[in-house]
Amino acid sequence: MTASQLTEGKRVTAIIPPAERASWLMSAFRMSRAWLVLAAALLVWELVVRAFEIPKYVLPSPSGIVMALTKQPGLFLSGLWETAKVSFLGFAVAVVIGVFLAVLMARSAVFEELIYPFLNIIRVMPTVAIAPLLIIWFGRTGLPIVICSCLIAVFPIIVDVTHGLTAVERDLINMMKLANASEMSILMHIRIPNSLPYLFSSFRVAAPGAVVGALLGEFIGSKTGLGYLITVYSAQLDTAAVFVLALLSCLLGILFFNVCVWAERIVVPWKTVVR
C-alpha cells in the first residue's frame, strides 16, 4: 500500500515495505561504494608507507602528496592551465581536420584509398619519435605540442565519422535522389545527422588522447605545462610532486571526456549510452 486511504470507513496507515527500504539503501551504497573503495585504498597506502618506512622518493604517502600540492599550488595550476590550452587547441584542430578528411573519404573511394595508408602510418608511428622532428622544424614553441596533441586525437575522429557518413540506409539515399536532392542536400540532411553519434563517440576517445599528446610534447620540447614539470621534478627525485602532476593530468583527461559526454547528451539526445 503506497498511501493512506479509507477502506470501508476505516483509515489505514501506509507502511513502506522493507523491500523498498532495502532498495533505497542499496542505491545509496552503489553511489558511494567507489568513494569508499578509494578511501580504503588511500588508508592502506598511508599505513603501508608508514609501517615499512618506505623512502618518500620511492613511494610517498597520500599525506605527503597533499603536502606537496599545498607547497606550490600556483605553479601546479599554471602548468595545468598551459596543458589544458594546448590540449584544447590540438583537439579543436583534430576535429576540423578529421571531419574534413572524413567527408572527403566518404564521398570519394579513390581519395580514401590514397589517404588511408598515410593515416595508418601516422597512427602507428610513436608520437615520441615525431616530437623531436617537430621541435627541430618549428622550434620550442607551442606549435609542436599542438601538433603532437592533434596527431593522437585525429585518427579516431576520421575513422568514426567516415563510418557514420557511409553507414546510411540505401533506401533513404534513393528516396532523396528521387526527390531530385543534390549531393549537398543528402550530406546535410541524411549523412551528417546519421554521423553525429559516431562523431561524439570519437570525441570520447580523441579528447583524452589530445591531453596525452600534449603531455608527450611537453616532455620533449617545452618549458611550461604539466609534462615539463614532470620532467623537472623527476630529475629532482621529488616523487610526491610527480604524483601531484600525474593526478592533475588524469583529472584534465577526465574533464575533457565528461565535457564530450555532456555535449553529446545535448546535441544527440537520442543516443547517450556511455558504459
N, C-alpha and C positions, 0 to 999 in steps of 0.2 A: 504494500500500500504506500503510495507516494505522497499523500496529503491528507490532512484532517477532513473528514467528511461525515455527513449524517447518514446513518444507516438505520432504518426502521425507528426513527425518532431518537436514536442514541448517538452521542458524539464518540467517535473513535479516533484516538490519537495516532498520528503517523509515526512509525518507527523505522529508522534507517536500517536496512538489513545488514548483518555482519559482512556479507559478501561485498556490498558497496563500500563499506569502510575499509576492507582489505584491499579492494581495488584502488581506492584513493591513496592508501599507504604505499602500495606497490608503485603507483605512478610517481609519487614523491621520491621514492627510493631510486627509481630509474633516472630521474632528473638529476639526482645528487650523487649517484654512485661513482661517476667519473671523477668528480672532485674529491670524493672520499678516497678513492684509489690513489689519486695524485698526492693527497695529503699524507697517506700512509707511506707511499714511496719516498717522499721527502723526509719523513721522520726516520725511516730506516736508513736512508742515505746519511743523514746527520749523525745518527747513532754509530753507524759503521765507521765513519771517518774519525769520530772522537774515540771510539773504543780501540781501534787499531792504530791510532795516531798516524794516519796517512799524511805525508807531507802535502802542503797546500799547492805546491807546484805540480803534483801528480794528480790529485783529486781534491779540489776544495769542497768544503761543506756548503749546504744551501745558505746558511747564515753568512758564510764568507762571501758568497756570490752577491748576496743582498748588500753587504758592506761595500763591495767593490762598485756596485751600481750607485750607491749613495755618495761615494767619494768624488766622482766626476760625472754627474748626471748630464751636465750641459754638453760635454764632449761626446757622450754616447748619443744623445738626442740629435746633436748636429750631424753626426755620422749617419744616423737613421734617416734624417731628412735628405741628405745628399743621395743616399742609396735609393730612397723612395722616388726621388725626382728622376734619376737616370733609368730606374726600372719602369716608371710610368712612360717615359719617352720611348724607351725600347719597345714596350708593349704596344703603344699607340702606332709606332712606325710598323711594327709587325702586323697589326690589324689592317692598316692601309695596304701594305704590300701583299699580305696574304689574301685579302678579299679580291684585290685587283687581279692577281695571278689566278685565283680560283675561278673567277668569271671567265677569263681567257681560256683556261683549261677546259671548263665546262662547255664553252662554245666551239672550241677547235680541238679535234682529236690530234691533229698534226702538231699543234703547239704543245699539247700535253706530252706527246712522245718526245719532243725535242727538249722540253724543260725538265721533265721528271728525273732523268739521270743526274742532272746538276743539283737538283733538290736533294736527292739521296746522298750525293757526295757531301753537301753541306750538313746534312743530318748526321752522318756517321763520323764526320771529321771532328775530333775533340776541339771544343772551343778554346781550351787552354793552349792548344797548338797554334790557333789562329790569332789569339790576342797579341803575342809579341810582334807579329807582322803588322797588325793594325796600329800598334804603337809606333813602329818604325815609319809607317806611311803617314799617319795623322798626328803624331806627337802625343805627349802626355796631357791630353785634353779629355773632355767628357765624351767626345765623339766615338773613340774606340770602345768605350764602355757601353754606350748606347747600341753600337753595332753588335757587340757580344750578346747583349740582352735580346736584341731583335733576332739574332740567328737562332737562339734556342726557342723563342716564342713563335716564330713564323711558321714552322713546319706543321704543327698540328692544326693551325688555322687553315692553311692551304688544303690539307688532306680532307678535313671535315667539311669545310664549306664546298669544296668541289663535289664531294659525295652528296651533300644536301641539294646542290643545284641540279644534279643529274638524277637523283632518286625521286623523280616526279612521275606520277601515273601517266601513261601514254595517252589515255583517254582524255585527260584534261588538256594536254597539248593539242590533240586532234580537234577538240571542241573549240579551242581558241583559234586555231587555224581556219576552221570552218566559218568562224565569225570574222575572218579577214584581219585577225590581230597581227600586228608586227612582232618581230622577234624581241624588240624592246618592251612591248606590252606584255609578252609572255614572261620575259625576265622579271619585270617589275611586279606583275600580279600573280604569277604562279611560282616561278623558281625561287625568287628571294624570300617570300613568305615561307615556302617549304624548307628553305635552308636555315631559317632563324634558330630552330632548336639545335641544329648541328653547329651553328656559329657559336652559340653560348656554351655548348658542350666543349668546344675547342678552347674557349676563353678560360674555362676552369682548369685546363691543363697549361695553357700558354701563360697565364698571368703569374702563377708561382714560378714558372720557368724563366720568365723575364727577370725576376728577382735573383734567381740562381746565376743567370748570365751576367747581371750587373756585378754580383759579388766576385765572380771569376775575373771580370775585367779589372775590378778594383784590387784584387790580389796582385795583379801583374804590373799594372801601369797607372796607378792613381795615388794622389796624396790626400784624398778625402774619402769618406764613406766607411761603411762597416767593414768591407773587405780589407781596406788599407789598415784600419785599426786592428783587425785580427792579426795581420802580419806583424805589426809593431809589437803588440802585447805577447804574441807567440815568441818573438825573439827575446823578450824580456822575461820569459817563463812566468808571466802573470796569468796563470790558468783561470783564476776567478774572473778576470776581465774578459778573457776569451769566451767563457761560458756566458757572460752577460751579452756579449756581442752576438754569439750564436743564437741565444734566446730572442734577441731583438730581430735577427734575420728571420727566424721562424715566425714570429708574430707578424712581420711585414708580409711574408708569403701568405699567411692565413688571412690577413686583411684583404689582400688582393683577391684571393679566392672567394671570400664571402661577399665582396663588392660585386663580383661577377654573378654570384648566385642571386643576390638581391636584384641586380639589373635584369636577370633572366625572369624572375618572378613578375616583374613589371611589364617587360616587353613581350614575353612569351608565357602568359599565364596558363595556357592550356598544356604546358609541359614543364613542370618544375620539380620532377622527381630527382633527388640527389641522394645517393646512397654512400 
